Amino acid sequence: MDIQALVTAQRAYFDTGATLPLSARRAALQRLREAVTAREGDICAALKADLNKSPSESYLCEVGMVLAELRYAEKHLAGWMRDRRRRTPLAQFPARSSIIQEPYGVVLVMSPWNYPFLLAMGPLIGAVAAGNCAVVEPSAHAPAASAVIRDLLADCFPAEHVAVVEGRQAEARALLDQRFDYIFFTGGPAAGREVMARAAAHLTPVTLELGGKSPCIVDATAKLDLAAKRIVFGKLLNCGQTCVAPDYLLVDRRVKGELLACLQKWVAALYGSDPLDNEGYVRMVSQAQFRRVMGLIDPAKVVFGGRGDPNLLRIQPTILDGVSPEDPVMGEEIFGPVLPVLPFQDVQEALDFVRSRPKPLALYLFSQEKRTRELFLRRASFGGGCINDTVVHLATSRMPFGGVGESGMGSYHGKAGFDTFSHQKSIVEKGTWLDLPVRYPPYTPAKDRLLRRFLR
Protein backbone atom coordinates (compact mmCIF):
# COMPACT_ATOMS: atom_id res chain seq x y z
CA MET A 1 0.00 0.00 0.00
CA ASP A 2 1.18 3.51 -0.86
CA ILE A 3 0.72 5.12 2.54
CA GLN A 4 1.68 8.59 1.41
CA ALA A 5 -0.88 8.44 -1.40
CA LEU A 6 -3.53 7.26 1.05
CA VAL A 7 -2.93 10.15 3.43
CA THR A 8 -2.92 12.59 0.53
CA ALA A 9 -6.25 11.20 -0.71
CA GLN A 10 -7.76 11.50 2.77
CA ARG A 11 -6.57 15.09 3.09
CA ALA A 12 -8.14 15.94 -0.27
CA TYR A 13 -11.40 14.28 0.78
CA PHE A 14 -11.44 16.15 4.08
CA ASP A 15 -10.90 19.42 2.21
CA THR A 16 -14.12 18.84 0.28
CA GLY A 17 -16.09 19.24 3.54
CA ALA A 18 -17.90 15.93 3.04
CA THR A 19 -17.22 14.78 6.62
CA LEU A 20 -18.44 17.96 8.30
CA PRO A 21 -22.29 18.00 8.26
CA LEU A 22 -24.18 16.49 11.18
CA SER A 23 -26.10 14.27 8.76
CA ALA A 24 -22.89 12.83 7.30
CA ARG A 25 -21.40 12.10 10.71
CA ARG A 26 -24.57 10.47 11.99
CA ALA A 27 -24.86 8.36 8.86
CA ALA A 28 -21.25 7.20 9.26
CA LEU A 29 -21.81 6.21 12.89
CA GLN A 30 -25.04 4.42 11.99
CA ARG A 31 -23.34 2.44 9.21
CA LEU A 32 -20.63 1.42 11.63
CA ARG A 33 -23.13 0.40 14.32
CA GLU A 34 -25.15 -1.69 11.87
CA ALA A 35 -22.02 -3.36 10.53
CA VAL A 36 -20.78 -4.26 14.02
CA THR A 37 -24.18 -5.72 14.88
CA ALA A 38 -24.31 -7.73 11.66
CA ARG A 39 -20.76 -9.06 12.07
CA GLU A 40 -20.84 -9.86 15.77
CA GLY A 41 -20.27 -13.54 15.03
CA ASP A 42 -17.23 -12.80 12.87
CA ILE A 43 -15.78 -10.46 15.49
CA CYS A 44 -16.22 -13.00 18.29
CA ALA A 45 -14.70 -15.73 16.12
CA ALA A 46 -11.67 -13.53 15.48
CA LEU A 47 -11.22 -12.82 19.18
CA LYS A 48 -11.49 -16.54 19.85
CA ALA A 49 -8.78 -17.23 17.28
CA ASP A 50 -6.41 -14.55 18.57
CA LEU A 51 -6.91 -14.83 22.34
CA ASN A 52 -9.35 -17.70 22.99
CA LYS A 53 -11.96 -15.22 24.25
CA SER A 54 -15.39 -16.71 24.79
CA PRO A 55 -18.37 -15.12 23.02
CA SER A 56 -19.63 -13.82 26.37
CA GLU A 57 -16.34 -12.16 27.28
CA SER A 58 -15.98 -10.84 23.73
CA TYR A 59 -19.37 -9.15 23.94
CA LEU A 60 -18.91 -7.94 27.52
CA CYS A 61 -15.50 -6.37 26.96
CA GLU A 62 -15.41 -5.49 23.28
CA VAL A 63 -18.47 -5.74 21.01
CA GLY A 64 -21.01 -4.56 23.57
CA MET A 65 -18.85 -1.62 24.66
CA VAL A 66 -18.33 -0.52 21.05
CA LEU A 67 -22.06 -0.64 20.37
CA ALA A 68 -22.79 1.31 23.55
CA GLU A 69 -20.26 3.96 22.55
CA LEU A 70 -21.77 4.21 19.07
CA ARG A 71 -25.30 4.60 20.40
CA TYR A 72 -24.16 7.24 22.88
CA ALA A 73 -22.32 9.21 20.19
CA GLU A 74 -25.29 9.11 17.81
CA LYS A 75 -27.63 10.34 20.53
CA HIS A 76 -25.47 13.22 21.73
CA LEU A 77 -23.64 14.25 18.56
CA ALA A 78 -25.81 17.27 17.72
CA GLY A 79 -25.22 18.77 21.15
CA TRP A 80 -21.48 18.12 20.98
CA MET A 81 -21.21 19.87 17.62
CA ARG A 82 -23.14 22.95 18.67
CA ASP A 83 -21.17 26.17 19.02
CA ARG A 84 -20.65 26.97 22.69
CA ARG A 85 -21.52 30.51 23.69
CA ARG A 86 -19.35 32.25 26.28
CA ARG A 87 -19.84 35.49 28.17
CA THR A 88 -17.98 38.43 26.64
CA PRO A 89 -15.90 40.71 28.90
CA LEU A 90 -17.17 44.24 29.28
CA ALA A 91 -13.93 45.55 27.77
CA GLN A 92 -14.89 43.91 24.44
CA PHE A 93 -18.42 45.33 24.28
CA PRO A 94 -20.22 45.08 21.90
CA ALA A 95 -19.32 41.52 20.89
CA ARG A 96 -20.40 37.91 20.91
CA SER A 97 -18.01 35.11 22.02
CA SER A 98 -18.24 31.44 21.10
CA ILE A 99 -16.22 28.25 20.72
CA ILE A 100 -16.45 26.29 17.46
CA GLN A 101 -15.71 22.56 17.45
CA GLU A 102 -13.39 22.02 14.49
CA PRO A 103 -12.14 18.58 13.37
CA TYR A 104 -8.38 18.28 13.13
CA GLY A 105 -8.42 16.74 9.66
CA VAL A 106 -6.63 13.45 8.99
CA VAL A 107 -5.88 11.41 12.12
CA LEU A 108 -4.04 8.18 12.90
CA VAL A 109 -5.34 5.55 15.34
CA MET A 110 -2.76 2.95 16.43
CA SER A 111 -4.31 0.13 18.44
CA PRO A 112 -2.95 -2.80 20.51
CA TRP A 113 -3.55 -6.54 20.55
CA ASN A 114 -5.08 -7.13 23.99
CA TYR A 115 -8.52 -5.70 23.16
CA PRO A 116 -7.97 -5.48 19.42
CA PHE A 117 -11.52 -4.63 18.40
CA LEU A 118 -12.51 -2.30 21.23
CA LEU A 119 -9.27 -0.30 21.26
CA ALA A 120 -9.37 0.27 17.51
CA MET A 121 -13.04 1.16 17.32
CA GLY A 122 -13.31 3.28 20.48
CA PRO A 123 -10.95 6.05 19.34
CA LEU A 124 -12.24 5.78 15.76
CA ILE A 125 -15.78 6.54 16.93
CA GLY A 126 -14.57 9.79 18.49
CA ALA A 127 -12.60 10.67 15.36
CA VAL A 128 -15.52 10.09 12.98
CA ALA A 129 -18.00 11.83 15.29
CA ALA A 130 -15.72 14.86 15.34
CA GLY A 131 -15.70 14.96 11.52
CA ASN A 132 -12.19 13.67 10.75
CA CYS A 133 -10.79 11.28 8.21
CA ALA A 134 -8.86 8.44 9.82
CA VAL A 135 -6.24 5.78 9.21
CA VAL A 136 -6.48 2.81 11.59
CA GLU A 137 -3.51 0.56 12.27
CA PRO A 138 -4.63 -2.63 14.06
CA SER A 139 -2.12 -4.78 15.87
CA ALA A 140 -0.37 -7.46 13.83
CA HIS A 141 -0.27 -9.62 16.97
CA ALA A 142 -4.05 -10.12 16.64
CA PRO A 143 -4.25 -11.02 12.93
CA ALA A 144 -7.79 -12.40 12.91
CA ALA A 145 -9.20 -9.29 14.58
CA SER A 146 -7.11 -7.11 12.26
CA ALA A 147 -8.65 -8.79 9.23
CA VAL A 148 -12.18 -8.35 10.57
CA ILE A 149 -11.53 -4.66 11.28
CA ARG A 150 -10.13 -4.21 7.77
CA ASP A 151 -13.13 -5.81 6.06
CA LEU A 152 -15.70 -4.16 8.31
CA LEU A 153 -14.36 -0.65 7.80
CA ALA A 154 -13.92 -1.19 4.07
CA ASP A 155 -17.63 -2.00 3.85
CA CYS A 156 -18.60 1.07 5.92
CA PHE A 157 -16.36 3.78 4.50
CA PRO A 158 -14.55 4.77 1.33
CA ALA A 159 -10.79 4.56 1.86
CA GLU A 160 -10.46 8.33 1.56
CA HIS A 161 -12.64 8.66 4.68
CA VAL A 162 -11.51 5.72 6.85
CA ALA A 163 -8.85 3.19 5.88
CA VAL A 164 -6.95 0.35 7.55
CA VAL A 165 -3.22 -0.17 7.20
CA GLU A 166 -2.10 -3.62 8.32
CA GLY A 167 1.47 -4.65 8.95
CA ARG A 168 4.25 -4.64 11.48
CA GLN A 169 7.12 -2.30 12.30
CA ALA A 170 7.84 -1.20 8.72
CA GLU A 171 4.26 -0.07 8.19
CA ALA A 172 4.14 1.64 11.58
CA ARG A 173 7.30 3.58 10.78
CA ALA A 174 5.93 4.53 7.35
CA LEU A 175 2.76 5.82 8.97
CA LEU A 176 4.71 7.88 11.49
CA ASP A 177 6.71 9.41 8.63
CA GLN A 178 3.49 11.06 7.41
CA ARG A 179 2.11 14.36 8.60
CA PHE A 180 -1.09 13.57 10.45
CA ASP A 181 -3.16 16.20 12.22
CA TYR A 182 -3.60 14.03 15.33
CA ILE A 183 -2.25 10.67 16.53
CA PHE A 184 -4.02 8.43 19.02
CA PHE A 185 -1.82 5.60 20.30
CA THR A 186 -2.66 2.77 22.68
CA GLY A 187 0.18 0.53 23.80
CA GLY A 188 3.25 0.34 26.00
CA PRO A 189 5.31 3.23 27.37
CA ALA A 190 8.39 2.45 25.25
CA ALA A 191 6.43 2.53 21.99
CA GLY A 192 4.51 5.55 23.24
CA ARG A 193 7.76 7.49 23.66
CA GLU A 194 8.74 6.63 20.08
CA VAL A 195 5.35 7.73 18.76
CA MET A 196 5.59 11.02 20.63
CA ALA A 197 9.13 11.63 19.39
CA ARG A 198 8.13 10.93 15.79
CA ALA A 199 5.04 13.12 16.09
CA ALA A 200 7.21 15.99 17.33
CA ALA A 201 8.83 16.23 13.89
CA HIS A 202 5.51 17.54 12.53
CA LEU A 203 4.35 19.15 15.81
CA THR A 204 1.46 16.69 15.73
CA PRO A 205 -0.60 16.51 18.94
CA VAL A 206 -0.95 13.06 20.48
CA THR A 207 -3.03 11.09 22.91
CA LEU A 208 -1.10 8.26 24.56
CA GLU A 209 -3.05 5.51 26.31
CA LEU A 210 -0.31 3.53 28.01
CA GLY A 211 -0.42 1.47 31.19
CA GLY A 212 1.70 0.83 34.23
CA LYS A 213 1.53 -1.06 37.49
CA SER A 214 -1.95 -0.33 38.81
CA PRO A 215 -2.16 -0.95 42.57
CA CYS A 216 -5.03 -2.57 44.44
CA ILE A 217 -5.19 -1.65 48.13
CA VAL A 218 -7.23 -3.61 50.67
CA ASP A 219 -7.45 -2.26 54.21
CA ALA A 220 -8.67 -3.96 57.37
CA THR A 221 -12.21 -2.57 57.02
CA ALA A 222 -12.87 -4.03 53.57
CA LYS A 223 -15.53 -6.65 52.94
CA LEU A 224 -12.93 -9.27 52.15
CA ASP A 225 -14.99 -11.91 50.37
CA LEU A 226 -16.58 -9.39 48.02
CA ALA A 227 -13.25 -7.65 47.54
CA ALA A 228 -11.62 -10.94 46.57
CA LYS A 229 -14.38 -11.74 44.07
CA ARG A 230 -14.03 -8.37 42.36
CA ILE A 231 -10.23 -8.48 42.40
CA VAL A 232 -10.27 -11.90 40.73
CA PHE A 233 -12.72 -10.61 38.12
CA GLY A 234 -10.55 -7.60 37.28
CA LYS A 235 -7.25 -9.44 37.40
CA LEU A 236 -8.27 -12.43 35.28
CA LEU A 237 -10.36 -10.57 32.71
CA ASN A 238 -8.60 -11.31 29.41
CA CYS A 239 -6.17 -13.41 31.48
CA GLY A 240 -4.66 -10.27 32.99
CA GLN A 241 -3.87 -8.78 29.58
CA THR A 242 -5.69 -5.57 30.47
CA CYS A 243 -4.04 -2.18 30.84
CA VAL A 244 -6.13 -1.41 33.94
CA ALA A 245 -5.88 -4.83 35.58
CA PRO A 246 -4.86 -4.82 39.25
CA ASP A 247 -1.12 -5.29 38.87
CA TYR A 248 -0.14 -5.79 42.50
CA LEU A 249 -1.97 -6.10 45.80
CA LEU A 250 -1.24 -4.04 48.90
CA VAL A 251 -3.07 -5.56 51.85
CA ASP A 252 -3.24 -4.80 55.57
CA ARG A 253 -1.18 -7.40 57.44
CA ARG A 254 -4.07 -8.14 59.77
CA VAL A 255 -6.31 -9.46 57.00
CA LYS A 256 -3.76 -10.79 54.49
CA GLY A 257 -4.27 -14.46 55.30
CA GLU A 258 -8.06 -14.25 55.11
CA LEU A 259 -7.95 -12.29 51.86
CA LEU A 260 -5.58 -14.80 50.20
CA ALA A 261 -7.94 -17.63 51.15
CA CYS A 262 -10.86 -15.71 49.63
CA LEU A 263 -8.91 -15.05 46.44
CA GLN A 264 -8.15 -18.74 46.01
CA LYS A 265 -11.79 -19.60 46.64
CA TRP A 266 -13.04 -17.21 43.95
CA VAL A 267 -10.49 -18.29 41.36
CA ALA A 268 -11.79 -21.85 41.74
CA ALA A 269 -15.43 -20.72 41.75
CA LEU A 270 -15.10 -18.59 38.59
CA TYR A 271 -12.57 -20.61 36.56
CA GLY A 272 -12.56 -24.15 38.00
CA SER A 273 -10.12 -26.09 40.10
CA ASP A 274 -7.52 -25.86 37.32
CA PRO A 275 -8.18 -23.02 34.82
CA LEU A 276 -5.71 -24.64 32.42
CA ASP A 277 -8.52 -27.10 31.67
CA ASN A 278 -11.16 -24.37 31.28
CA GLU A 279 -12.01 -23.92 27.59
CA GLY A 280 -13.27 -20.41 28.28
CA TYR A 281 -10.02 -19.26 29.89
CA VAL A 282 -8.23 -16.69 27.74
CA ARG A 283 -4.68 -17.49 26.65
CA MET A 284 -1.54 -15.42 26.26
CA VAL A 285 -1.40 -13.79 22.86
CA SER A 286 1.97 -15.28 21.87
CA GLN A 287 4.83 -17.53 22.92
CA ALA A 288 6.90 -14.44 23.68
CA GLN A 289 4.27 -13.10 26.07
CA PHE A 290 3.85 -16.55 27.63
CA ARG A 291 7.58 -16.86 28.30
CA ARG A 292 7.86 -13.31 29.62
CA VAL A 293 5.05 -13.74 32.16
CA MET A 294 6.22 -17.19 33.23
CA GLY A 295 9.65 -15.65 33.80
CA LEU A 296 8.14 -13.27 36.37
CA ILE A 297 6.94 -16.13 38.57
CA ASP A 298 9.31 -16.98 41.42
CA PRO A 299 8.45 -20.60 42.39
CA ALA A 300 9.64 -19.98 45.96
CA LYS A 301 6.97 -17.31 46.41
CA VAL A 302 4.01 -19.07 44.80
CA VAL A 303 1.14 -19.66 47.20
CA PHE A 304 -1.38 -20.49 44.50
CA GLY A 305 -1.09 -21.55 40.84
CA GLY A 306 2.26 -21.04 39.17
CA ARG A 307 2.05 -23.52 36.28
CA GLY A 308 1.70 -22.83 32.58
CA ASP A 309 0.98 -24.85 29.44
CA PRO A 310 3.23 -23.68 26.56
CA ASN A 311 1.17 -25.61 24.01
CA LEU A 312 -2.09 -23.89 24.98
CA LEU A 313 -0.33 -20.62 25.96
CA ARG A 314 -2.28 -20.66 29.24
CA ILE A 315 -0.95 -19.67 32.64
CA GLN A 316 -2.66 -20.56 35.88
CA PRO A 317 -3.95 -17.68 38.01
CA THR A 318 -0.98 -17.21 40.30
CA ILE A 319 -0.59 -15.49 43.67
CA LEU A 320 2.89 -14.59 44.92
CA ASP A 321 3.50 -13.81 48.58
CA GLY A 322 6.62 -12.57 50.31
CA VAL A 323 7.29 -10.27 47.37
CA SER A 324 9.72 -7.38 47.71
CA PRO A 325 9.67 -4.15 45.67
CA GLU A 326 12.97 -5.22 44.08
CA ASP A 327 11.62 -8.49 42.64
CA PRO A 328 11.36 -8.68 38.82
CA VAL A 329 7.57 -9.04 39.06
CA MET A 330 7.46 -5.54 40.57
CA GLY A 331 9.75 -4.06 37.93
CA GLU A 332 7.39 -4.07 34.96
CA GLU A 333 3.71 -4.22 34.10
CA ILE A 334 2.78 -7.90 34.40
CA PHE A 335 0.07 -8.12 31.72
CA GLY A 336 -0.78 -11.64 32.78
CA PRO A 337 -2.61 -13.64 35.50
CA VAL A 338 0.03 -13.12 38.20
CA LEU A 339 -0.75 -11.16 41.37
CA PRO A 340 2.12 -10.23 43.72
CA VAL A 341 1.09 -9.44 47.30
CA LEU A 342 2.79 -6.93 49.57
CA PRO A 343 1.59 -6.31 53.16
CA PHE A 344 1.41 -2.92 54.85
CA GLN A 345 1.17 -1.83 58.48
CA ASP A 346 -1.05 1.23 58.00
CA VAL A 347 -2.71 3.05 55.12
CA GLN A 348 -0.14 5.87 55.12
CA GLU A 349 2.55 3.28 54.40
CA ALA A 350 0.50 1.99 51.47
CA LEU A 351 -0.07 5.52 50.16
CA ASP A 352 3.63 6.34 50.43
CA PHE A 353 4.48 3.19 48.46
CA VAL A 354 2.07 4.10 45.65
CA ARG A 355 3.30 7.69 45.55
CA SER A 356 6.94 6.58 45.35
CA ARG A 357 6.33 4.80 42.04
CA PRO A 358 5.38 6.09 38.56
CA LYS A 359 1.78 7.30 38.30
CA PRO A 360 -0.41 4.31 37.36
CA LEU A 361 -3.25 4.16 34.87
CA ALA A 362 -5.64 2.87 37.54
CA LEU A 363 -5.92 2.50 41.30
CA TYR A 364 -8.36 0.33 43.24
CA LEU A 365 -9.14 0.75 46.93
CA PHE A 366 -11.25 -1.59 49.04
CA SER A 367 -12.24 0.12 52.26
CA GLN A 368 -15.30 1.03 54.28
CA GLU A 369 -13.45 3.94 55.89
CA LYS A 370 -14.33 7.34 54.41
CA ARG A 371 -11.11 8.99 55.56
CA THR A 372 -9.04 6.30 53.87
CA ARG A 373 -10.97 6.71 50.64
CA GLU A 374 -10.49 10.47 50.69
CA LEU A 375 -6.79 10.07 51.45
CA PHE A 376 -6.14 8.00 48.33
CA LEU A 377 -8.48 9.98 46.08
CA ARG A 378 -6.89 13.31 46.97
CA ARG A 379 -3.25 12.36 47.55
CA ALA A 380 -2.49 9.59 45.05
CA SER A 381 -2.17 10.53 41.37
CA PHE A 382 -3.53 7.99 38.87
CA GLY A 383 -5.55 7.93 35.66
CA GLY A 384 -8.82 6.69 37.17
CA GLY A 385 -10.12 3.85 39.26
CA CYS A 386 -12.70 2.39 41.60
CA ILE A 387 -13.60 2.31 45.25
CA ASN A 388 -14.62 -1.23 46.25
CA ASP A 389 -14.40 -2.59 42.71
CA THR A 390 -11.98 -3.02 39.81
CA VAL A 391 -11.89 -2.18 36.09
CA VAL A 392 -15.51 -1.05 35.66
CA HIS A 393 -14.71 2.67 35.71
CA LEU A 394 -13.77 2.49 32.04
CA ALA A 395 -17.06 0.88 30.99
CA THR A 396 -19.00 4.12 30.55
CA SER A 397 -19.34 6.77 27.87
CA ARG A 398 -20.20 9.39 30.49
CA MET A 399 -16.69 9.74 31.98
CA PRO A 400 -13.31 10.27 30.30
CA PHE A 401 -10.75 7.47 30.39
CA GLY A 402 -7.03 8.13 30.25
CA GLY A 403 -3.73 8.14 32.06
CA VAL A 404 -1.45 10.63 33.76
CA GLY A 405 2.33 10.89 33.81
CA GLU A 406 3.96 7.68 32.56
CA SER A 407 0.56 5.98 32.21
CA GLY A 408 -0.43 8.31 29.39
CA MET A 409 -1.82 11.68 28.38
CA GLY A 410 -5.21 12.71 27.07
CA SER A 411 -8.51 10.85 27.39
CA TYR A 412 -11.50 9.58 25.43
CA HIS A 413 -14.91 7.84 25.67
CA GLY A 414 -18.13 9.68 24.91
CA LYS A 415 -17.81 13.45 24.69
CA ALA A 416 -14.19 13.25 25.82
CA GLY A 417 -13.45 11.27 22.64
CA PHE A 418 -15.22 13.86 20.50
CA ASP A 419 -13.28 16.64 22.23
CA THR A 420 -9.96 14.79 21.81
CA PHE A 421 -10.34 14.83 18.04
CA SER A 422 -11.67 18.41 17.90
CA HIS A 423 -9.84 21.71 18.00
CA GLN A 424 -11.68 24.28 20.09
CA LYS A 425 -11.61 27.45 18.02
CA SER A 426 -12.39 30.61 20.00
CA ILE A 427 -14.18 33.36 18.08
CA VAL A 428 -15.12 36.92 19.02
CA GLU A 429 -17.67 38.45 16.65
CA LYS A 430 -17.38 42.18 17.17
CA GLY A 431 -20.22 44.60 16.65
CA THR A 432 -19.75 47.46 14.18
CA TRP A 433 -22.36 49.88 15.47
CA LEU A 434 -20.10 51.11 18.27
CA ASP A 435 -16.32 51.46 18.55
CA LEU A 436 -15.19 52.46 22.03
CA PRO A 437 -12.10 54.72 21.82
CA VAL A 438 -10.68 53.64 25.18
CA ARG A 439 -8.35 50.97 23.71
CA TYR A 440 -6.78 53.22 21.09
CA PRO A 441 -3.78 55.54 21.59
CA PRO A 442 -3.07 58.13 22.66
CA TYR A 443 -3.61 56.90 26.21
CA THR A 444 -4.73 59.46 28.75
CA PRO A 445 -5.40 59.41 32.49
CA ALA A 446 -9.15 59.28 31.77
CA LYS A 447 -8.70 56.29 29.45
CA ASP A 448 -6.48 54.63 32.05
CA ARG A 449 -9.19 54.94 34.69
CA LEU A 450 -11.77 53.43 32.32
CA LEU A 451 -9.44 50.55 31.38
CA ARG A 452 -8.94 49.69 35.02
CA ARG A 453 -12.68 49.59 35.55
CA PHE A 454 -13.29 47.41 32.48
CA LEU A 455 -10.45 44.93 33.14
CA ARG A 456 -11.53 43.77 36.58
LINHU-V373545 format. One line per field, one symbol per residue. psi: psi as a letter, one per 20 degrees, with the letter a starting at -180 (. if undefined). burial: + if it has 24 or more other ideal C-beta (glycine too) atoms within 12 Angstrom, else -. A space follows every 10 residues. Layout:
BEGIN
psi: ???
burial: ???
END
This chain:
BEGIN
psi: pnhghghghh hhghiijhih qghggghghg ggghggghjg ggghhghghh jkpqhghggg ifghhghggg gggghjgghh hpqoqqqpqh ijpprpqrpp opqgdoqpoo qaihmhggig hghhghgghi krqqpporpi imhghggggg gghhhhqqhi gpqpoqachg hghhgihqor iqpoppbrhg hhggghghhh hjlpqqpooc canpqopoai iqngghgggh ggghhipkki lphjqphqpp qphhjggggh hhghghghhh jrhnihjohj pqrqhrhghg hgghiioohi jpipbiqqoh hikqpqpppp rkqqiiqhij irpglrlpoq ppqqgrhhgg ghggiirqpr hqpppoqjog hgghghhhip prgraqpkrq hihilqiiqq praqcijaqr rapchhgghh jppooppoop qiipnpihiq rqprhghggg ghhgl.
burial: --+--++-++ +-++----++ ---+++-+++ +++-++--++ -+++-+++-+ ++++--++++ ++++++++++ ++++-++--+ +--------- ---------- ++++++++++ ++++++++++ ++++++++++ ++++++++++ ++++++++++ -++--++-++ ++++++---- ++--++-+++ +++++++++- ++--++-++- ---+++++++ ++++++++++ -+-+--++++ ++++++++++ ++++++++++ ++--++--++ -++++++--+ +---++-+-- ++++++--++ -+++-+++-- ++++++-+-- --++++++++ +-+---+-++ -+++++++++ ++++--+--+ +-++--++++ +++++++--- -++-++---+ ++++++++++ +++++-+--+ ++++-+++++ ++++++++++ ++-------- -------+-- ---------- ------
END
